[in-house]
Amino acid sequence: MPDVVLYWLRSDLRLHDNEALAWAAAHGAAVLPVTCFDPRQFGRTALGFPATGPFRARFLIESVADLRSSLEELGSGLAVRTGLPEQVLPVLAAECGAHLVVAQQEPAPADAAIEEAVRAELDADGRELRLFWGSTVVHRDDRSAVGVDDFRVRPPLSVPRAFPPLPNVPLGRMPALGDFGLHAPELDRRAALEPRGGEAAGFQRLVAWMWTSNALGAYADPPTPERPTPEPSRLSPWLAHGCLSPRFVHAQVLEYERRRVRNAGTRAFVAALLARDACRWAALDGRLPALESPAASPAERRRLDAWRTGRTGLPFADAALRELRLTGLLGHDARRDVAHQLVHDLALDWRLGAAWFASQLLDHDACISTAHWMAAAGLPDGPLAPEPRLDPLAAGRHLDPTGATIRRWLPRLAPLPDATIHDPRPSQTPSGEWVERTM
Ligand SMILES: Cc1cc2nc3c(=O)[nH]c(=O)nc-3n(C[C@H](O)[C@H](O)[C@H](O)COP(=O)(O)OP(=O)(O)OC[C@H]3O[C@@H](n4cnc5c(N)ncnc54)[C@H](O)[C@@H]3O)c2cc1C
């Protein structure tokens, strides 16, 4: 049995259904859970955006704080460090005499590269990095069995009842947003939801949406003019940070099907969870490129800035991009709409839009985002089928038939009648140049 085990947490910020954590709890004589706030995640990108915007940074800090107090309740704790994991972990392992570091494997190319850097540093010191799986419904080792209606899902693991003691090292203080040069974002009363980070808040949202509102059974209901899309779960921020295990969410769907109803809605929701899995398989199989921001000429930069600040003149897309900037969230169809607008109408490299999404989204997930941006760009070598070009104006009219979304996020357009509210504003010059405008 290993004496001291270091358990390195990244996007698995939970106690429930956590293979690496369960293994460490069962095998370590002493276990030090540790998470690193990696400066690469918090600096500025080459385009000048924060790599992690304030909504996601706050969510992450809340999630880590929630996990720290849950581990304390189990008689353990959580070490928190700011620094590069490949530098921090070998030092910490030496400090507490750990020969083994365990972690959940992350398939996105940038995360996998950091894993390799950590492994190399540990190897050089005669220490080991052991990776476990935990970010999909279907286990990595079972995926050959996946069929449309026939796939094996392992039962979720329960929370360990007790946890081995901590080795004697300082745990460190939690960082604040200001440490990353960020300010606390203000609550926008128009936000559909203001998600709080952490496992407890994730459970609450799951219960509220699935069981209390009974929305799962209506997930595939046909659209109506008042409700063009069914109420989505908005679970993605908790899934992206691993506060909720996808396998646990899937088990809840099966429970709902047993106790309430099994219908097109419940099956469509399972399909959404499996679509998430598929993006991870693509990364695992090396079918996703690492995301790098390309250079932008001054004219491209102007178009990008008009797009990301919601000033392109296309009301629905502008409303959607303002919602993203002011809340950190956006519905799926609106994401597609603005992605197609950036790639096709504004003729920009998809990676510029993906970089903005990566900065702003509360639920940023490099595997899912890259797969969808490549599909929107029509790239034939991406993991999803290339999408035919979408007309963002027509799509906006379809998604927001009464103009309610436009009125919510662009209040100056509110007095316009439904018939013209979607009409493009004159922001594009006759030569096709997009100019910034203020609304
Ligand atoms: C350009 C673009 C970028 C995107 N970037 C991200 C991202 O960074 N992170 C992210 O989680 N999702 C991303 N998505 C997929 C999707 O838009 C979000 O998962 C969804 O809007 C989250 O809302 P929800 O939790 O209410 O989803 P629900 O509809 O309630 O679905 C439940 C869960 O299933 C998964 N899911 C749903 N739809 C998809 C899908 N099409 N592909 C993969 N997984 C899915 C998500 O984990 C989601 O939380 C992107 C889509 C597009 C078009």
Ligand as a Chemical Component Dictionary entry (heavy atoms), coordinates in Angstrom:
data_LIG
# 
_chem_comp.id                   LIG 
_chem_comp.type                 NON-POLYMER 
_chem_comp.pdbx_formal_charge   0 
_chem_comp.three_letter_code    LIG 
# 
loop_
_chem_comp_atom.comp_id 
_chem_comp_atom.atom_id 
_chem_comp_atom.alt_atom_id 
_chem_comp_atom.type_symbol 
_chem_comp_atom.charge 
_chem_comp_atom.model_Cartn_x 
_chem_comp_atom.model_Cartn_y 
_chem_comp_atom.model_Cartn_z 
_chem_comp_atom.pdbx_ordinal 
LIG C1  C1  C 0 -20.174 26.820 -30.983 1  
LIG C2  C2  C 0 -20.569 25.956 -29.775 2  
LIG C3  C3  C 0 -19.741 25.905 -28.664 3  
LIG C4  C4  C 0 -20.085 25.116 -27.554 4  
LIG N1  N1  N 0 -19.255 25.100 -26.475 5  
LIG C5  C5  C 0 -19.576 24.346 -25.389 6  
LIG C6  C6  C 0 -18.735 24.330 -24.241 7  
LIG O1  O1  O 0 -17.676 24.972 -24.193 8  
LIG N2  N2  N 0 -19.134 23.580 -23.161 9  
LIG C7  C7  C 0 -20.293 22.854 -23.178 10 
LIG O2  O2  O 0 -20.626 22.202 -22.171 11 
LIG N3  N3  N 0 -21.077 22.829 -24.271 12 
LIG C8  C8  C 0 -20.775 23.561 -25.369 13 
LIG N4  N4  N 0 -21.599 23.544 -26.466 14 
LIG C9  C9  C 0 -22.729 22.577 -26.520 15 
LIG C10 C10 C 0 -24.062 23.092 -25.955 16 
LIG O3  O3  O 0 -24.375 24.332 -26.510 17 
LIG C11 C11 C 0 -24.070 23.199 -24.428 18 
LIG O4  O4  O 0 -23.634 21.975 -23.872 19 
LIG C12 C12 C 0 -25.470 23.472 -23.902 20 
LIG O5  O5  O 0 -25.951 24.703 -24.431 21 
LIG C13 C13 C 0 -25.426 23.556 -22.391 22 
LIG O6  O6  O 0 -26.690 23.880 -21.880 23 
LIG P1  P1  P 0 -27.501 22.852 -20.993 24 
LIG O7  O7  O 0 -26.659 22.369 -19.870 25 
LIG O8  O8  O 0 -28.788 23.518 -20.640 26 
LIG O9  O9  O 0 -27.731 21.664 -22.007 27 
LIG P2  P2  P 0 -28.854 20.532 -22.067 28 
LIG O10 O10 O 0 -29.563 20.695 -23.353 29 
LIG O11 O11 O 0 -29.675 20.501 -20.849 30 
LIG O12 O12 O 0 -27.975 19.199 -22.201 31 
LIG C14 C14 C 0 -27.467 18.497 -21.055 32 
LIG C15 C15 C 0 -25.976 18.349 -21.157 33 
LIG O13 O13 O 0 -25.611 17.592 -22.306 34 
LIG C16 C16 C 0 -24.416 18.106 -22.886 35 
LIG N5  N5  N 0 -24.729 18.595 -24.232 36 
LIG C17 C17 C 0 -25.900 19.129 -24.653 37 
LIG N6  N6  N 0 -25.831 19.410 -25.961 38 
LIG C18 C18 C 0 -24.616 19.053 -26.365 39 
LIG C19 C19 C 0 -23.968 19.094 -27.622 40 
LIG N7  N7  N 0 -24.574 19.536 -28.735 41 
LIG N8  N8  N 0 -22.695 18.648 -27.696 42 
LIG C20 C20 C 0 -22.059 18.177 -26.608 43 
LIG N9  N9  N 0 -22.642 18.110 -25.386 44 
LIG C21 C21 C 0 -23.894 18.537 -25.269 45 
LIG C22 C22 C 0 -23.961 19.253 -21.989 46 
LIG O14 O14 O 0 -23.024 18.761 -21.061 47 
LIG C23 C23 C 0 -25.247 19.673 -21.302 48 
LIG O15 O15 O 0 -25.037 20.279 -20.049 49 
LIG C24 C24 C 0 -21.282 24.342 -27.588 50 
LIG C25 C25 C 0 -22.107 24.408 -28.704 51 
LIG C26 C26 C 0 -21.759 25.212 -29.780 52 
LIG C27 C27 C 0 -22.680 25.266 -30.979 53 
# 
loop_
_chem_comp_bond.comp_id 
_chem_comp_bond.atom_id_1 
_chem_comp_bond.atom_id_2 
_chem_comp_bond.value_order 
_chem_comp_bond.pdbx_ordinal 
LIG C1  C2  SING 1  
LIG C2  C3  SING 2  
LIG C2  C26 DOUB 3  
LIG C3  C4  DOUB 4  
LIG C4  N1  SING 5  
LIG C4  C24 SING 6  
LIG N1  C5  DOUB 7  
LIG C5  C6  SING 8  
LIG C5  C8  SING 9  
LIG C6  O1  DOUB 10 
LIG C6  N2  SING 11 
LIG N2  C7  SING 12 
LIG C7  O2  DOUB 13 
LIG C7  N3  SING 14 
LIG N3  C8  DOUB 15 
LIG C8  N4  SING 16 
LIG N4  C9  SING 17 
LIG N4  C24 SING 18 
LIG C9  C10 SING 19 
LIG C10 O3  SING 20 
LIG C10 C11 SING 21 
LIG C11 O4  SING 22 
LIG C11 C12 SING 23 
LIG C12 O5  SING 24 
LIG C12 C13 SING 25 
LIG C13 O6  SING 26 
LIG O6  P1  SING 27 
LIG P1  O7  DOUB 28 
LIG P1  O8  SING 29 
LIG P1  O9  SING 30 
LIG O9  P2  SING 31 
LIG P2  O10 DOUB 32 
LIG P2  O11 SING 33 
LIG P2  O12 SING 34 
LIG O12 C14 SING 35 
LIG C14 C15 SING 36 
LIG C15 O13 SING 37 
LIG C15 C23 SING 38 
LIG O13 C16 SING 39 
LIG C16 N5  SING 40 
LIG C16 C22 SING 41 
LIG N5  C17 SING 42 
LIG N5  C21 SING 43 
LIG C17 N6  DOUB 44 
LIG N6  C18 SING 45 
LIG C18 C19 SING 46 
LIG C18 C21 DOUB 47 
LIG C19 N7  SING 48 
LIG C19 N8  DOUB 49 
LIG N8  C20 SING 50 
LIG C20 N9  DOUB 51 
LIG N9  C21 SING 52 
LIG C22 O14 SING 53 
LIG C22 C23 SING 54 
LIG C23 O15 SING 55 
LIG C24 C25 DOUB 56 
LIG C25 C26 SING 57 
LIG C26 C27 SING 58 
# 
